[in-house]
Amino acid sequence: MEPVASVSLASGASQRPVGWQVQLRVDYVVNKVRQTHRGQDEDAVAQAIIDQLRSVGVVPNGKLIAQYAMAISQLPLLPPNNRVA
């Protein structure tokens, strides 16, 4: 294994807004759920978002979850991936 480079958080860390890590986690979870639950029932989508947000340490915001769930449930289903490896 190669050695890991050192990380310095002193420079640039103060330039990020408060809560930026939480927003990154929310974005990651919403995109993941968008790929797996699009076109499904709004309640199922909301529950998937809530469960996955809690698993990454984010307390869900009910109003925001409802907006994401509504948008994801209205997306068309993806066609099946029929690739043969």
QUIQUIRA-V910718 format. One record per pair of residues at least 12 apart in sequence whose ideal C-beta (glycine too) atoms are under 7 Angstrom apart, sorted by the first residue. I is the first residue (numbers start at 1). J is the second residue. D is the distance in Angstrom with one decimal. If there is no record, write none. Layout:
BEGIN
I,J,D ; I,J,D
END
This chain:
BEGIN
22,58,5.7 ; 25,56,4.8 ; 25,58,5.1 ; 26,53,6.8 ; 26,58,6.2 ; 29,49,6.2 ; 29,52,4.5 ; 29,53,5.3 ; 29,56,6.4 ; 30,49,6.5 ; 30,68,5.3 ; 32,52,6.7 ; 33,45,6.4 ; 33,48,5.0 ; 33,49,5.2 ; 33,52,6.4 ; 33,72,6.3 ; 34,72,5.2 ; 37,72,6.1 ; 38,72,5.6 ; 38,75,3.9 ; 38,77,6.4 ; 38,78,6.6 ; 39,73,6.8 ; 39,75,5.8 ; 39,76,6.0 ; 39,77,4.2 ; 40,73,6.1 ; 41,73,6.5 ; 42,69,4.9 ; 42,70,5.8 ; 42,73,4.3 ; 45,69,4.2 ; 45,72,4.8 ; 45,73,5.1 ; 46,65,5.3 ; 46,66,6.5 ; 46,69,3.8 ; 49,65,5.3 ; 49,68,5.9 ; 49,69,6.3 ; 50,65,6.1
END
